[in-house]
Amino acid sequence: MVRGPSLQPVPGTSVRSLRRNRPRSVARQVFVLQVAVVVLLAAGAVLALVLQSRHDVDREARARSVAVAETFAHSLGLRAALKTPEPTKILQPLTEATRKASGMDFIVVMDTQGIRYTHPLPDRIGKKFVGTIEPSLAGEVYTESVKGPLGQEIQAVVPVFSPDGKVEALVSAGLTVKNVTGVVNRQLPVILGASAAGLALATAGAALISRRLRRQTHGLGPLEMTRMYEHHDAVLHAVREGVLITDGGGVLLLANDEAKRLLRLPADSEGRRVDQLGLERHLAELLLSGRVATDEVHEARERLLVINQRPTKPGGGPEGAAVTIRDSTEMQVLSTRAEAARRRLKLLYDAGVGVGTTLDVERTAQELADVAVPRFADFATVDLAEQVLHGDEPTAAAAVDLRRTGFSGIRDDVPLYPRGRLIDFVPSTPQARGLSSGRAEVVAELADAAGWHAQDPPRARAIVEYGVHSLITAPLKSRGVVLGVVNFWRSQKPEPFDDEDLSLAEELVARAGVSIDNARRYTREHALAVTLQRSLLPRDLPEQNAVEVAHYYLPAQSGVGGDWFDVIPLPGSRVALVVGDVVGHGLHAAAAMGRLRTAVLNFSSLDLPPDELLTRLDDLVQYIDQNAEGDGAQSGLLGATCMYAVYDSVNQRCTVARAGHVPPALVHPDGTVEIPELPAGAPLGLGGFPFESAELELSEGTQLVLYTDGLVEDRARDIDEGLDLLRAALAHADRRPQDTCRAVLEQLLPVRPRDDVALLVARTSALPADHIAEWDVPFEPSAVGTIRAKATAKLDEWGLSELSFGTELVLSELITNAIRHGSEPVRVRLLFDRVLTCEVFDGSSSSPRLHYATTTDEGGRGLFLVAQLSRRWGARYTPEGKVIWSEQPLPDPEAAGE
């Protein structure tokens, strides 16, 4: 027996062989069906259009016939023509013209017997009308289709009424059926063409749809598609991911084998509601809700399932849902570790952001305790060395005595040491070991920690009974120096702290140590700056009678600045009031303020006018900046403002000049508040800008208020609002300067000022007129004796006879020098205030100079004698010349009584 060659299947040929052997594919069947439906629809549409067209044309013909007949029946002259002996002669031309113009086939005018007056065929005139005229004789319009002289006609008959309402004639108009059918026949090609075009487009669309369906079905027939769905079903049940499909009523339509295994569904689960399948409640609620779920993790029978759910419409039916389920039980351990790592990083990040928000040591320690509770520990305490709180670096001997600075917990009744308690840890405690070794330590079970119990046995028992069972203690270090210790306590979580917790605690405390050390350094610098500034500011204001003064100074919350004030007594019952502000904060600003205040004191001793004093101060600032360029910017002045005012209690005038400073405020005796417009001047150090002085007339009792911009400027308000608040606070004239100062601070001072605040309130006084004596001196030497006599008499009147001898000598020397070396006019003034002041005015600008006379000199000893008799003496210049003055202390009343 001979066998033929065996046939082996070639890969990829089975599907092609199926396509070759199929009788007809799904796509071809769909195409034939679509073409057949389209042809039927097109034929029906053509038939409907033809019938509709015929109906529309017939209706339009009747309407046109009626319209033309009625129009002609109502035309002017028709009735008149009917009454003529020969109506045809007049009406025949008119009807023909109207017929041609209106496109009608005939217009016939007839009498009530139906005898024609007009017709397109003249031989038909005079003959009886073919059609029905009875309805028209009754006054109606009648249309009909009849066989007339012109063939089959569609005509309308319209009555012609006489004035009395009787029908006296009839008018008929119409079209032949031949012409009407011609219109329809002319429209038929358009209808057929449009139908053919629609049929072609529909066929092309069906071909495209068939082609697309053929691509999507790969040319398969029903049998092959059945096989394909069988294969799809096999794959669906073979995948390692559960698939569920439910309808809108919560009925399970499909569940593959993996879904049944993961959810432990019964064999007859399909077709039943999901809440009847024995699923966990939360899973059944999720499947019944139909809501969108993306990678939601649910626990089901000791498995961790990841569920995705999307709404769908299975089989075109009601709304349902498609669900996929993955088993992620094996990933649970990894997820737990990843979550723990995420929480750890989040805690460290929050510590980096939330610890050290301020440069306050206690606040930073409390922030460290707050960030650790409750995410890392149930209770956290921070104990710092006492020196750290004061800004100093702790010593090894003092590191054992710590003060509890930070405390945070989930409850407030825990029996731990309270905040503020000074703690001396005994050597056996883990805190003391950590302070000495610098290493963190875990105490897993506090109940068994004998060394920890030795610190305070009753309190230790109370802590354990409270439920605190585990402790981590970590020394707080920075740059190798131990600043304190941080304790983390656990009570609610039953597991004790482990090595991973210890590592996290060490990293957390290490980051916080830098912030606490920065705060400590800032505290030290701030304390040094405050100490320096307060040492540079006046402690006690000098005694003088020109003004009654109250003052206030507050350093900024963020750091000491360079604000200062001063009250400087000047000769002649005058006083200088100074307020200034150096830009910047810290030691540099405080030192710069001290230099400027010293310079103002020195320049005021020269008795310079305010504008000239500011000019010299400006030169000094420029000199300091120029010499500091080589040493860095911190050695110079970054900028400064200043106001210098001189009040004279004799003439009650105040001369003011300012260098970029805020203007002063005046409170007049009647309670009105004024902020005078004064030349602003440039800030000190710019150079090249002149300063101007302004003179104010101040009545006795006026309050002159000088301040720095920190009082009226703030981030929450602008300077205009601050000045308005200042006016409101000052609008009381009957207050003493201390009360005025207090009211201004209550109204304007912020809770945490960002800039220094300096305030100086001075209420003016006037030297009584009977304490002033003034004489004009003739410009001749003989006038000296006369003035001496007048002065002696005035001193006797004032009860200062003890000063007569010295005053005579001083006046003799000063008046003689003015007459000999000066120029007219010469004037003498005595002022009885806290001292006796002798002033000699003259018109020259030459300045006297004190020197030692030799034994052979005949003169030159007068000023030396004046200096010996006076407490101090000097000269000042005025626009008219100069003044040489001398002050003598008043006699002690107690000594005079003895």
Disulfide bonds with the S-S distance in Angstrom:
none
